[in-house]
Amino acid sequence: MEELLKKDFYFDLPEELIAQDPLEDRSASRLLVLDQETGALSHHIFKEIKDYLEPGDCLVLNNTKVIPARLIGTKKDTGATIEVLLLKRKENDCWECLVKPGKKARVGAEIVFGDGLLSCKVVDILEEGNRLIQFQYEGIFEEILDQLGEMPLPPYITHKLQDKDRYQTVYAKYKGSAAAPTAGLHFTQDLLKEIEQKGVRIAYVTLHVGLGTFRPVKEENVLNHHMHSEFYQIDAQAAELINRTKAEGKRVICVGTTSCRTLESAADEQGHISPCSGNTEIFIYPGYRFKVLDALITNFHLPESTLVMLVSALAGREHVLHAYEEAIKERYRFFSFGDAMFLDTHDHFVRHFQP
């Protein structure tokens, strides 16, 4: 493939369909089910997802935890307000950060947060304009961050989040993300329990979501787009569950594009997964051959984003854009706090939804 055009993934999204607040009941979101092969659609409520999962299937969840990575501080010499967004932890209390306004954060600039509870110094300017920042504090960094930091909500959410936990999945465990794996926000503990009682396996993997997930594709030819790097980890238990599911001819269903990217990064050419960890820059777009994933639960994504391209790789661009058109017509809610979509396998869709 020599060319894949960004404009081919464009759709017109009314701004009022961008969900600004989470629903009170996580599992009360709507769910659009799409047959990957034919593009047929059906409309549901998210908690009904359990009816489409079968004993022996494996549901793969990303148990990363979002850190309150957004810090508002003042520049020590001028008192100017500066926003620092933690992206990636390095060694010796250094972090790669996004700083606004960047022009005030030259090398040597010092910034103070929370009456001096935390302070930092810009030690280097990295590629793409990110800053390497060294922090100084007394005590435990995570505790100070919990006290001073805010959840780094995506740029399209303008409302203030009343409850920090609503931008975490109920199974979030390992701290490290700058954004939530949002397809997982629809699950409650009760729903997960019901799914397990049905005989569905649940495998947990970890991928720390970077803010690059919101970075727009600037290249007209999508193939020239450079993906950001994210850390992932799969333990022996998850690898065994996933491999056993494939061996038994059952479905591996990823919750979210992050779980999907984790599995597809870790798998060998035969689709076998070994316990591993590393950084991935995998970019999945139409033409990609999935090695592990059979079906996907995901939210509705931004026009021309790498996430729409990933979903299109699974179900085909025409089917996906048609489903999005239908979702807009039916007033589904979009993005992080929005509704969900299940890209189901054809045989399963036909068995469940044909009269």
C-alpha positions in Angstrom: 0.0 0.0 0.0 1.5 3.3 -1.1 -1.1 5.8 0.0 -3.9 6.0 2.5 -5.5 9.5 2.6 -6.5 11.2 5.9 -9.5 12.8 4.3 -11.0 9.3 3.6 -11.6 9.0 7.4 -13.4 12.3 7.8 -17.0 12.6 9.0 -18.9 15.7 10.1 -19.6 15.5 13.8 -22.0 18.0 15.5 -20.2 19.5 18.5 -23.1 18.9 20.8 -22.6 15.2 20.5 -19.3 15.3 22.3 -20.1 14.0 25.8 -18.9 16.5 28.4 -19.9 14.5 31.5 -20.0 10.8 32.5 -23.4 9.2 33.0 -24.4 8.4 36.6 -24.6 4.7 35.8 -21.5 3.6 33.8 -23.2 0.7 32.2 -26.3 2.7 31.1 -24.5 4.1 28.0 -25.8 3.0 24.6 -24.1 0.3 22.6 -24.1 0.1 18.8 -23.3 -3.4 17.6 -21.7 -3.7 14.1 -21.2 -6.9 12.1 -17.6 -6.7 10.9 -18.3 -8.5 7.6 -21.6 -7.1 6.4 -21.8 -3.8 8.2 -25.3 -4.7 9.7 -26.1 -2.7 12.8 -28.2 -3.1 16.0 -28.9 -0.8 18.9 -28.6 -1.7 22.6 -27.7 -0.6 26.1 -24.2 -1.3 27.3 -25.0 -3.6 30.1 -26.5 -6.0 27.5 -22.9 -6.6 26.3 -23.0 -9.7 28.5 -25.6 -11.3 26.2 -23.1 -11.1 23.3 -20.2 -12.8 25.2 -20.1 -16.6 25.2 -18.6 -19.1 27.7 -14.9 -19.6 26.7 -14.5 -16.2 25.1 -11.8 -14.0 26.6 -12.4 -10.4 27.4 -9.1 -8.4 27.5 -9.0 -5.3 29.7 -6.3 -2.6 30.1 -5.7 -2.1 33.9 -3.6 1.0 33.6 -4.4 3.8 36.0 -4.5 7.5 35.1 -2.3 9.7 37.2 -3.5 13.3 38.1 -0.9 14.5 35.7 -2.0 18.1 35.2 -0.2 20.6 37.4 -0.8 24.3 37.5 2.2 26.3 38.9 3.8 29.7 38.8 7.2 30.6 37.4 9.5 31.4 40.2 11.0 34.7 38.9 7.9 36.3 37.2 4.9 34.6 38.9 3.4 33.8 35.5 1.0 30.8 35.5 2.4 27.7 33.8 0.7 24.4 33.1 2.8 21.2 33.3 1.5 17.9 32.0 3.4 14.8 33.0 3.9 12.4 30.1 6.6 9.9 30.9 8.6 9.1 34.0 12.4 9.0 33.5 15.0 8.4 36.2 16.0 10.6 39.2 12.7 12.4 39.6 12.8 13.6 36.0 9.7 13.5 33.7 9.1 14.2 30.1 6.4 16.9 30.2 4.2 19.1 28.0 4.4 22.7 29.1 2.1 25.6 28.3 3.0 28.3 27.4 6.2 26.6 26.1 8.0 29.9 25.4 8.1 30.6 29.2 9.7 27.2 29.9 13.3 27.7 28.7 16.1 25.5 30.1 16.8 26.6 33.7 13.3 28.0 34.3 12.0 27.1 37.8 8.3 26.5 38.5 6.6 26.2 41.9 3.4 24.3 42.8 1.1 24.4 45.8 2.9 26.9 48.0 6.2 25.2 47.4 5.1 21.7 48.3 6.5 20.8 44.9 9.0 22.6 42.6 10.8 21.8 39.4 13.4 23.0 36.9 13.4 22.6 33.1 16.6 20.7 32.3 16.3 20.1 28.6 14.0 20.7 25.5 13.2 17.5 23.7 12.1 16.8 20.2 8.5 17.9 19.4 9.0 20.7 22.0 8.4 18.5 25.1 10.5 19.4 28.2 12.6 17.3 30.5 11.8 18.5 34.0 13.4 17.6 37.3 11.1 17.7 40.4 12.1 18.6 44.0 9.9 17.7 47.0 9.9 16.2 50.4 7.9 13.0 51.0 6.3 10.7 48.4 5.8 12.1 44.9 2.6 10.1 44.2 1.0 11.5 47.4 1.9 15.1 46.5 0.6 14.5 43.0 -2.7 13.2 44.3 -3.0 16.4 46.4 -2.0 18.9 43.7 -2.6 17.3 40.4 -5.8 17.3 38.2 -7.0 14.6 35.8 -5.6 15.4 32.4 -9.0 15.4 30.5 -8.8 15.5 26.7 -8.9 18.9 25.1 -12.4 18.5 23.8 -13.9 18.1 27.3 -14.4 21.6 28.7 -16.5 20.7 31.8 -14.7 20.2 35.1 -14.8 16.6 36.4 -16.6 16.4 39.7 -15.3 13.0 40.7 -11.7 12.0 39.8 -12.7 8.3 39.8 -15.1 8.7 36.9 -12.0 9.1 34.6 -10.7 5.7 35.9 -12.0 2.2 35.0 -13.2 0.3 38.1 -10.3 -2.2 37.5 -7.5 0.4 37.2 -4.5 -0.8 39.0 -1.1 0.3 37.7 -0.4 4.0 37.7 1.1 5.5 34.5 -1.4 6.8 32.0 -2.0 10.4 30.9 -5.4 9.4 29.5 -8.0 6.8 30.4 -8.6 3.6 28.3 -12.1 4.9 27.8 -13.9 1.8 26.4 -13.4 0.3 29.9 -15.3 3.2 31.6 -18.6 1.4 30.8 -17.9 -1.6 33.0 -19.1 -1.8 36.6 -17.9 -4.4 39.2 -21.4 -6.0 39.0 -21.3 -6.3 35.2 -17.8 -7.9 35.3 -19.0 -10.3 37.9 -22.0 -11.3 35.7 -19.7 -11.7 32.7 -17.3 -14.0 34.7 -20.3 -16.1 36.1 -21.3 -16.7 32.5 -18.0 -18.5 31.9 -16.2 -15.7 30.1 -12.5 -15.4 30.8 -11.1 -12.0 31.8 -7.4 -11.2 31.0 -5.8 -8.0 32.3 -2.9 -6.4 30.3 -1.3 -3.0 30.9 -0.7 -0.2 28.4 0.1 3.2 29.8 -1.8 5.6 27.5 0.1 8.6 26.3 -1.4 12.0 25.2 -0.2 11.1 21.7 -3.5 9.2 21.5 -5.1 12.7 21.0 -2.4 13.9 18.6 -4.0 14.8 15.2 -2.7 13.1 12.1 -1.1 16.0 10.1 0.2 14.0 7.1 -2.2 13.9 4.1 -0.8 10.4 3.4 -1.6 8.6 6.6 1.3 6.1 6.1 3.8 9.0 6.8 2.3 9.5 10.3 4.6 8.7 13.1 2.9 7.0 16.1 3.9 7.9 19.7 5.5 5.2 21.9 3.7 3.7 24.8 4.8 1.2 27.5 3.0 -2.1 27.7 3.2 -5.3 29.8 1.6 -8.8 29.6 2.0 -11.3 32.4 2.1 -15.1 32.3 -1.5 -15.5 33.5 -2.9 -13.2 30.8 -0.8 -14.7 28.0 -1.9 -18.2 29.0 -5.6 -17.2 29.1 -5.4 -15.6 25.6 -3.4 -18.5 24.1 -5.9 -21.1 25.5 -8.9 -19.1 24.1 -7.3 -19.1 20.6 -6.4 -22.8 20.8 -10.0 -23.7 21.7 -11.3 -21.7 18.8 -13.1 -19.1 21.0 -13.0 -15.3 20.6 -10.5 -12.9 22.0 -12.4 -9.6 22.5 -10.4 -6.5 23.3 -11.9 -3.7 25.4 -10.5 -0.6 23.8 -7.9 0.2 21.2 -5.2 0.1 23.8 -5.8 -3.5 24.7 -5.9 -4.3 21.0 -2.6 -2.5 20.3 -1.0 -4.3 23.3 -2.0 -7.8 22.0 -1.1 -7.1 18.4 2.3 -5.7 19.5 3.1 -8.7 21.7 2.0 -11.5 19.4 4.3 -13.5 17.1 3.3 -14.1 13.5 1.2 -17.2 14.5 -0.8 -15.1 17.0 0.9 -16.6 20.0 1.6 -14.4 23.0 4.5 -14.8 25.5 4.7 -12.8 28.8 6.6 -9.6 27.9 6.9 -5.9 28.3 8.3 -3.1 26.1 7.4 0.0 24.2 5.1 -0.1 21.2 4.6 2.3 18.3 2.3 0.0 16.4 0.0 1.8 13.9 -3.0 -0.2 12.8 -4.8 0.9 9.7 -6.8 -0.7 6.8 -4.8 -3.5 5.3 -3.5 -4.7 8.6 -4.0 -8.4 9.4 -5.0 -9.0 13.0 -3.1 -11.8 14.7 -5.0 -12.2 18.0 -8.0 -10.0 18.2 -11.4 -11.3 17.0 -13.8 -8.6 18.2 -13.5 -5.1 19.7 -15.5 -3.0 22.2 -14.6 0.7 21.7 -15.9 4.2 22.0 -16.7 6.6 19.1 -13.6 8.4 18.0 -12.5 11.7 16.4 -12.7 12.2 12.6 -9.4 11.5 10.9 -7.8 10.0 14.0 -5.6 6.9 14.2 -8.3 5.3 16.3 -10.9 5.5 13.6 -8.3 4.0 11.3 -7.7 1.1 13.7 -11.5 0.4 13.9 -11.6 0.6 10.1 -8.8 -2.0 9.8 -11.1 -4.4 11.6 -14.5 -3.8 10.0 -13.7 -1.9 6.8 -13.8 1.9 6.3 -17.2 2.0 4.6 -18.9 -0.1 7.3 -17.3 2.0 10.1 -18.2 5.4 8.5 -21.8 4.2 7.8 -22.0 3.1 11.5 -20.8 6.5 12.6 -23.3 8.2 10.3 -26.1 6.1 12.0 -24.7 6.9 15.4 -24.8 10.7 14.6 -28.4 10.4 13.3 -29.4 8.5 16.4 -27.7 11.1 18.7 -25.2 8.8 20.2 -22.6 10.5 22.6 -19.1 10.6 21.3 -15.5 10.3 22.7 -14.2 9.6 26.2 -17.4 9.9 28.2 -19.6 8.9 25.3 -21.3 5.7 24.2 -19.8 2.4 23.0 -19.6 0.3 19.9 -19.1 -3.5 19.6 -17.5 -4.7 16.4 -18.8 -8.3 16.5 -17.7 -11.3 14.4 -20.0 -12.1 11.6 -21.0 -15.7 12.6 -21.8 -14.5 16.1 -23.8 -11.4 14.9 -25.9 -13.6 12.6 -26.6 -16.1 15.3 -27.7 -13.4 17.8 -29.4 -10.8 15.7 -31.1 -12.4 12.8 -34.9 -13.0 13.4 
